[in-house]
Amino acid sequence: MDTISMVNTTCSDNQNEANGSVGCKSDSLYEDYTTYDEHIAGIYLWKIVAPIMIIFGNFGNILCVIVLNGKSIRQYTISVFLTAMAISDTVALNTGLLRNWILYTFDKDIRLSSDILCRFHTWLLYFALSFSAWMLVAVTIVRAGLVCFPNKMKFSCTKQKALATIIIIAVVLSCSKLPILFGVGDIIEYDNGTMAIQHCVYLSKKYKLFFNNIGSWLDLVSFCVIPSVLLIVGNTIIIYTVIKSRQKVGATQQSTNDYRQRKPGSKSKISSMTTMLVGLNAVFLVSSIPISVYVIGYNQWYEEGDTRDLAVLGLMWPITNILMYSNNTFNFVLYILSGKLIGKEALKLLCCSKTNINADTELVANRQPEANGIHIARHNRILTNNMALQSVTRMSDIKIRNMRNLIQIGEIVRQQRIQMIDEMSQQKNRRLTKCLNKKQMIA
C-alpha cells in the first residue's frame, strides 16, 4: 500500500524517493545505504517489473470488463461485483504502481505537481485498494449464500440490490478516507523573508501522529484483517457445503448403482465459480498481509536499523508493493483459468478477429476452385425453395376448394331449412282456417 507516511517528509526530494518514508537519517548514512546491492535491486524492480504489470493488468482488466458485460455473463448478479472490482483494480494500478514507476524511472513524483493532485491522488489510491478488497468480500458472501440457500438467494439477490450494495460500500469507504484529503497537502513557510514550499506533506504534527500510529492500524484492519476474516469464513462455508453436497450425491448414485458409471475425476470436480473465488481469496491473503506488516513496523525498523537494514528495507518496499499490486494485476487470469464460462467468452473475444481474418484469406484463396460448388449449391437451394413454394400453393388450393365446398353445402342446408319452415307455417295456417270454418258452421 502506497501509504501516506511515504509522502510526509522533512528530507530533500531525492532522499524521499530513495527511502520512501518518514524520518530522515543523516546525509552520510543516506549515501551509505543507497550504495548497497539490496537498495539498487529494489530500484530495478520498480523500473522493470512495474511497467510489465501495468500493461498486463490494464489489458486484462479491460478485457474482463468487456467479457463480464457480455450477453452470456451479465445476467449473473456476481458479474456486477466482478466488474466493479476490475475497474477498481485498474484505478489502483494507474494511480499507485504507475506513480512509483514514474518516480524511480524519471525522478518525478506526480503528487508534487499540485496541492489538489497530492490530496486527490492519495485519497483515490487508498479508496481503490480498499474498494477492490471489499468487492471480493461481497462476491464471496453472495457465493456463500447461493451455495447454502440457492432458492432464496436466486430471488432475493438481484442486480439492483448488487448495485445498491456497491454504492453503499463506495460511500462508506470514501468517507473513511476523508482525513487524507484534509491531512496532506502543501505547506508554505517563510524563513527570514524567503518563502519555502513543502510539497505533499502532513499539514500538522497531529495528522502525522494520527497517520503513523492510528491510521496505519485502521488501514490494516479495514484493508486486510476484516476482509481476510470474512474471506476465510466465506471460503470455509463454501467448501464445506460443496463437499457435503457432493458426498450426498455420491451416496445417492452409489445406492442406485450409478456410482461406478461416473466419469473418472468427477468426484474432485468443484464448480468453476467456487474455484475462482478460492483462488482470488488466496491471492488476496498472500498479497495484502506483507504490505500491511511492512507499513506497521516500518517506522520502528527504520529508526533502530543500521545502514544494511535500511538497504534491506529499501528492497522490501518494492517487493511488498509488487505483491500487493499483483492482486490487482492478475485477477483476470484467475477469472479465465478458473471460470469456464468467463474463459470461453474471453477466448472468443480474443480469437474473433483472428478467425475472421483467416476465414477471409481462405475464401480468397479458394474462390476459383469452389465457384462451381457454390453455384451448384445455390441452384439446389433455389430448386428446393421452388418445390416448397409449389407444395405450399397446392395445399392452399386444396384448402380453398374445401372451404368453397363447405360453404356450398351450408347454403343448401340453409335453403332446405327455409323451405321446411315455410311448409310448416302453411300447414299451421291451413289448420287454423279449418278450425274457424267449423266454428262458423256450428254457430
Secondary structure, DSSP 8 states (H G I E B T S, - for coil): ---GGGT--SS-HHHHHHH-SSS---HHHHHHHTTSHHHHHHHHHHHHHHHHHHHHHHHHHHHHHHHHTSTTTTTSTHHHHHHHHHHHHHHHIIIIIHHHHHHHHHS--GGGS-HHHHHHHHHHHHHHHHHHHHHHHHHHHHHHHHHHSHHHHHHH--HHHHHHHHHHHHHHHHHHTHHHHHHEEEEEEEETTEEEEEEEEESSHHHHHIIIIIIHHHHHIIIIIHHHHHHHHHHHHHHHHHHHHHHHHHHHHHHTT-GGGS-TTGGG---HHHHHHHHHHHHHHHHHHHHHHHHHHHHHHHHH--HHHHHHHHHHHHHHHHHHHHHHHSHHHHHHHH-HHHHHHHHHHHHHHHHHHHHHHHHHHTTTTTHHHHHHHHHHHHHHHHHHHHHHHHHHHHHHHHHHHHHHHHHHHHHHHHHHHHHHHHHHHHHHHHHHHHHHHH-
